[in-house]
């Protein structure tokens, strides 16, 4: 037993070292912060889209009659500029670690991004950026541009390549002119890159990124096997007491473009493009009581335990768990290094994910087109995905399935605890 514990301790220590190095990397952290900072815009856009396109007969006619349908539709399309938002947020986050002006870094990064985007001429002769590269399809390009532009900008700043102005000049004027050389030198590599790529089969920098990075990674993330791997890794990390953030970030990066493309399609009145995306991953990875679909565990502990230990734990963990906050349960019950809970903690999400996949494939309900906050109870969230009533009933059925699966394991733990208390 001692050797087993020692082995698990070593595995836990090594996992924590690896994830610690990943999380402490400035570039990874900047991408994480940039994505999290973009969530409010994405969620706001998807909720507004839901309100504009409520599946109520005559709803769009009503909005048109009072003169706000066209306005709301235009605003919804602005929310589709995912790449611009992501580029600014990633650059803004990285600038903090680089010790340079965060606002200027974000603005310059957007300028660099726009330099890489082709300009088309419309039928009326007007010139416009191709929005294809500024929405979900351009997310990877935006993140890379934000990181590269800020790195170059910070390097030039730290090399003191700036205008020197007398102290008598007002500070806001000095700051404005000091930034001119670094800003100019930062955009030059992107101008050169655009010129070179225009003479290649890729055509543009977004075309290069999409061909080499975006499409292969999306193929990895937007399929059943990819989702199951992410879910298993998330559960296993938590079981060893290591936060699942690296897994969630990876899943977010790989599945967000599909989610935003689905949202954009819904905003345009079209059917979702991708069956699996970020929100379908979160159905099993977050909304059913957090990683491990722990809603069943919390309900079983609340209703079926007799030991004082688990009665107390059930009262402590149920409300946070209902809102998918599971850190207290992971270390309080505990789930971490608990051999009794390992099997359901890993397998329940896998089974529910497979069931979700085949329900979507059978057309019982459509894939989500609304992004929700992590802390909404799953059965409620199921009715807010914009997927019809079927998604809500699926979440209820999945919660019941989780209860059934966790029940025998909870009874095993409770029996042991009861024996210890009465000994």
ABEGO torsion letter per residue (X at the ends): XAAAAAAAAAAAAAAAAAAAAAAABAAAAAAAAAAAAAAAAAAAAAAAAAAAABBBBGAAAAAAAAGAAAAAAAAAAAAABAAAAAAAAAAAAAAAAAGBBAAAAAAAAAAAAAAABBBBBBAAGBBBBBAAAABAAAAAAAAAAAAAAAAAAAAAAAAGBBBBBBAABBAAAAAAAAAAAAAAAAAAAAAAAAAAAAABAAGBAAAAAAAAAAAAAAAAAABAAAAAAAAAAAAAAAAAGBBAAAAAAAAAAAAAAAAAAAAAAAAAGBBBABABBAAAAAAAAAABGEBGGAAAAAAAAAAABABAAAAAAAAAAAAAAAAGBAAAAAAAOBABGBAAAAAAAAAAAAAAAAAAAAAAAAGABBBBABBBBAABBAAAAAAAAGAEAAAAAAAAAAAAAAAAAAAAAAAAAAAAAAAAAAX
